[in-house]
Amino acid sequence: MKYTQVHLADMRRFFNTVSPVVAGLLLTVVLLLGLAYPAEAGPKHQEIDASQTPITDSITITLWYAYAAGSAEEAALSRVYMKGSFTATDSTGKPIELNLVRERLDFNKIFPLYQSAVLSGSGPDLLLAPNDNLGDQARAGVVKDISAYLGRLDKVQATAIDGMKVNGKLYGVPESAKAVGLFYNTASFPAPLTISTTDQLLDLVKSGKKLALVDGVNDGSAYYNYGWFGAFGGQLFDASGRCIADKGGFTPAMQYLIDLKTAGALVRSTPAEVADLFKKGDVDMVIDGPWMLKEYKNVLNIGIIPLPSSSAGSAKPLLGIDGFYVNPNSKYANLVTEFALYLTNQVNSGIFFGEAGHVPIRSDVSPGNDTEIQALLDIAAISIPRPQTTQFSNYWSIFGQMVYDVLEGKMEPASGVKMATDHLNAANGITTTATINIYLPLVVK
């Protein structure tokens, strides 16, 4: 982090004339919101311990994020993360200049780069990211425990708060929720799509409607397709943490994906390739999430429904929570946490929802007549919160490889699921009989 230390003459004279005790007066953070938003009007104060926060005229707050360049998400972030939107004064009432810096990183690199930076004693003050790796980050000590601020999240849904917890402790300020659903081009269907079963979807594909799937090992195959496992009654772990994917559900789910491919579904290695097919009109349906909503709506009229289920179970995609994490190395951790709460307040949550298509998780932010956001809210309500256990951390690359091998015809569903199950248990130290292949770690949206 870069901090600018420019002490004004009158500030120097003031602190030279008082005792060290008085010099240790607390800083007061004042959140100033625009008068156009009376629901959030009025200052909010947070006292910062001066013994931990050097008295200064200028503070830089740096944020790392991974929104795509030029995206609606980046534009929304630019609106809420702007100079003058959040101010601070010292105990004498003199303003402290806040320099707000944003740095965009590649999504597939942001987690390892952040962890490396924090472990070396540096890094940004704030990280804006999904809770993909929160369990590992909390166990590594690279995100600050902010449980003391739980009472400030009274307007936030319990599922979103739980998504930012590890072992009962809060490690992030939630901003939005996301889970994948079935996106479809309304121009391809004479009426809104109302299918609810896997058989109905398969019949649609057999009739000539095009669906695109992702199978790339390190590009989301284990994420985008996770919901199918529950749709056929599958369970990844038992209560002890042992992988039991081979005990049911996962094999018929993989067979179903093969059946979809045989019927005409297209399989591509990356989400970007799938999205490109959809935007060009080459396919009628894709499995995707709210991060693509604005981009799709710019070129298509779309509808969104939950993934279909079978008689054996209900489709349950992974529920992810995006939010802000405080670097424990930050010299201004309390101030930075207040800033994160400001970035996710009612007004700014409304901006992320209205301009970026984010699924709101506050009770005071309503989707109104936005049917797509309401559909994504409904999907989030039936999804499985992303586990933050050490066992689940090893799921991604092993099962991503399995999905790829099965869909590319390299393995049969049963043998692929059995091998992935053995590998995951071995990686988690539960069994030692499997020969483990080493795959690159998967980072998902």
N, C-alpha and C positions, 0 to 999 in steps of 0.2 A: 504494500500500500504506500501511496505517496501522500505526505501531509505537508501542508504549507504553513510555516510558523512565521507570521508577520505580526508582531506585537505593536499595537498603536501606542503613541506617546502618552496619551492620557491614561491608558490601561497600565503602562509601566509605572507612571507616577502614583496611580492608585495603589497598586500592589506593593510599591516601595514604602508606603506610609502606613500599612496595616500589619498586624501580627500574622504569623504563619497560620494561626487558627482561622482568622478571618479569611486569609487567602485560600483556605480550603473550602470556601462556600460552594454549595452545589450548583451545577448547571441545570437550567430548566429547558426542557424541550417543548416547543409549542407547535402543535399541528395546526396550520392555517389552511382552511379549505375555502374554496370560492363561495361567494355569497349566493351563487346560483343553486347551491345544494343545501337548503335549510335543514334537511334531515341530518346532516353531518356538521351543522354550523356550531361554532363555539370552540375555543381552544381546548386542547387536551394536554396536560402537563405530565412530565416524567422527570424526576430528579435524578441526576447522574452524579455518582460519588466522585468528587473532585480529586480524591486521592488516587483514583484509578483513571481519571480522565484529565490529562494535562490542560490547564487553562490556555486557550489559544484563540486567535481571531479567525482561523480558517481550518476546516476539517474536510477531508476528502473521503467520500463513501464510494467504494468501487463495487460494481455488480458484474458477475459473470452470468451469461445466459447463452442459450443455444437455439433460439428461434431462427428460422431461415431468413436470410437477408432479403429485405424488401417485402416480407410477409405481413399479413394483417396482424399477426401476433407482435411482430417487431414494432409496427406502427402504434399499436395500442400501448405497448410498453413505453414508447417514446413519449406518449401523452401523459402517462402517470409518473414517469421518472424524469422529471424536468426541473431545472433550476427554479427555485422560488416556490415550488409546490409544498415544500416542507422546510420549516425554519427552526432555528435554535437561538436562544439568547443566554448570556451568562447571568449570574445572580444580580448584577448591577443593571440589567436590562439592555446591555449593549449586544447587538447582533453578532452572531458567529456565522461567518460565511460558510455555506455548505457547497462543496464542489462535488457534483454527482457525475460519476464516470461509469459508462457502460462498455463492456467488452464482450463481443460475440465470439464464441468458440464453436468448433465443429461438434455436433452432438455426440458422435462416436468417440470423441476425445475429452469431453468436458469432465467426466467423472474421474478418470485417472489423472488428468492434469490438476484438477482441484485437490485430490487427495495428496498427490505428490507435493504440491505447493504448501498445503497446510502442515503436512508432516515435517516439512523443512523450515517451518516457522513463518511462512508468508501466506500468500493467497489473497483473494478478494475479501471484502467485508461481508458480502452477501453472495449466495449462490441461488439462482432461480432455476429449478429443475424439477422433473417428476421424482416420485419417491422410489424409483427403480432400485436404487442401491442403498436406501436409507439404513437398513439393518447393518450392512457392512460398514457404512460410514459412522454410525453410532458406536459400533464396537471398536472401530479404529480411533475414535475420539476426534474426528475431523469436523463434526457439527456440534454446536453448543446446545446443551440441555437448557431449554427455555420453559420448563414446567411452571415456573413462577408466573408465567403470563397466561396460564390456562383460563383464568377468570375473565380475560379480555376477549375470549372467543365465544361469548354467549350467543352470538347470532350465527355461528357456524355449525353445520350439521355434524352430528356425532360421528358419522362414518368418515367424514373428512378429517376430523381431529384424530380419530383412531389411526387413520392412514399415515399420520405424522408421528406416531408413537412407536417406541421400541421398548419392550419390557416395562410398559406403563409410564415411561418418561416422554415428554414432548420435545421433539427435535426440529420442528419446522412450523412455519405459519402457513396454513393451507390457503390456496388461491382458487383452485378449480378441480373438478373431477373429470375422469375420462375412462371410457370403456368402449370397446369396438362393437359395432352393429353392422347390419346389412344395409349398405347404401345402394339405392337403385335410381336409375334415370327414368323419371316419370314419362318421358316421351316414348319409352319402350313398352309401356303397359297402358291398356285402355282405361284402367281404374287404379286407385291406390292399391298397392300390394298388401295383401292381408294374410299371406301364408304364415303358418305357425309350426309346421312339422318338417322334419328332414325329408320325408317322402315327398312332400309338396315341392320343396326346393329342387330335389332330384328330378321330379317330373317336369319342372320348368326348364331345367337345363336340357333334358332329353327332347323337349319340344322346340329347342333352338335358341332359347335365351342364353346369353353368354355371361358366365361368371369368371372372375379372375381370382386366383389364390396366390399366396406367397409361400415359398419353400426355402428361401435362402438361409443357410445355417446361422450366419451372423447378421441377418437382416430381418429378423422378426418372425421366422416360421414358428418358433415356440411360443410367441406372444399372440400373433393374430389368430392362430389356430387353437389356442388353449380352450376356448369356449366349447369346442366340439367334444372334448373329453367328458365334460359334465353332461352334455346332451345325450350321451350314451351310457350314463351312469358311472363314469370313471371317477376315481379318487386318487390323487397323487401320493399322499402320505397317510399313514395311520397315526394314532395318537402319540406313538412313541417316536415319530419322525422317520420311520422306515418307509421307503418308496414301495407302494403296492400297485403301481400302474398295470402290472401284468396280471392282476387279479380280476380285472374286468373293466369294461368301458373304453379303454384306450385302443385296444385292438379293433373293435368294431368302428370306432371313430376314424381310425386310419383307413380302414376298408371303405368307409363312406367317402372319404376324400378321394380315394382311388376311383370309386364309382362315379363321383362327380367329374373327375378328369376324363374317364372313359366316355362319359356322356357328352363331353364337349367343353368342359371348363378349361380355361387356360391357366397354366402355372408359370409364374415368373419368379426370379430369384430375389427381387427387391420390391419394397413397397412403392418406390418411385416408378418402377416399370408398370406396376399394376395401376397406379393412379393415372399414368399417362394414357393407358388403354381406355380407362373410364372417361377421362376428359375428352378424348378424341372420338368417343362414341363407338369404339371397337368392342366394348363389352357393356352389358346392361347392368351388371351388379358387381360390387366389390365389398370386401370386409374392411372397414376403416373406422377411424375415430374422429373426435371433434376437432383435432388439429388440422384436418383437411377440409372442414366444413366450408369456410369462406372461399377457399380456392376452388372447390367444386361448384359452389353457387355462383361464382363469377362466370361460369361457362355452361352450366346445366341447371335444369330444374330437377331437384332430387327429392327423394323420400327416404326415410330411415325407419327400419323396424328391427326388433331384436333378432339375434340368431335363432333359427328354428330349433325345436327340441324333438326328441323321439319318445317313444313309449317307455324307454328305460331311464330317462332323466331329463333335466332342464339344462339348456345351454347357459353356462355361467362364465362369461369372460372375466379377465382380471380387471379389478377396479384400481386405477392409479390415481394418485393425488399429486397435482403440481403445487409448488409453493416455494417459499423463501427460507433458506437456511443461513444461520449466522456462524461465521468463522470464529472459533474460540480464540484465535490469535488477534482478533480485532481489538484495538485499543479503546474503541468506543462501542463495546458490545451492547450496552443498554440502549444507547442512542440508536444503533443500527437495528435492534429489535423493534424499537418504537417505529422506526421508518418502515420496517417490514409490515407492521400492523397497519400503518397508514396506506401502504401500497395495496392492501387487501381489504380496505374499508368498503362501506356500501357504495360510495361514489366510484371508486376505482374498480371494484368488482363489476359494476355496471358497465364501465368502459371496456373491460376485458370481454364481457359477455356480448355487448352490442357491437363492438368493432372487430373482435377476434374470434367470435363464436365459441368462447369458453363456456363450459357448463358451470353455472354458478352454484356455490355451496353455502351461500348465506340465506337465511330465512327472510331477509329484507330485500333480496334481489330476485325479482320474478321474471320468468321467461315471457310472460304476457301471451301474445298470440303467435309466438315463434314456435311453430310445430316441430321443427327439426331439433331445436334445443330441448323442447319438452320430451321428445322421443329419446334423446340422449340422457336426459335426467331419469327417465323411466328405466332405461337400460342400466344406468349406474346403480339404481336401486336394487336390481336383481343380480348384480355382479359380485364376484368374490374379492374382498380386499386383498391386495397383493401381500403375500406373506413376507415377513422380514426376518425369517429364521436363517440360521447358517445352512441348514439343509436345503432350503429353497434356492439359495445363492448358486448352488451347483447345478440347478435344473436347466438353465438356459442353453448352454452349448451342447450338453448331452442330448436333450430332447430336440433341440434344433437340428442336430445332425440326424436324429432318428426320422423326423418329419421329412427332411431332404432325401434321405436314403430310400424311404418307402415311396414317396411320390415320384422319385426318379427311377423307380424300378430296381433299385440295387438290393433291396431286402423285402421280404414278405412282412405284412403288418405284425403278425404274431411274433416272429423272430426279432423284428426291429424293436418292438415294445419290450420284449424280454431282455434284450441286450441293454437297452437304455435303462431299464429298471436296475439291472445288476450293476451297471456302471455308476448310476447315481448313488446307490447304496454303498458301493465301494469308495466312491469319492467322499462320502460322508462318514466313512470309517465304520459302517455297520456290517459290511461283509468284506472279505478279501479274496473272493474266488474269481472275480471278474478281471479280465484284461482291459485296462483302461486306455482308451485312445485320448490323446490330448488335443482339445479343440480350443480355438481362440475364444475368449469370453465374449458373450453377447451383451450388447447394450441396446435396449429397446426404447421406443418412443414413450 
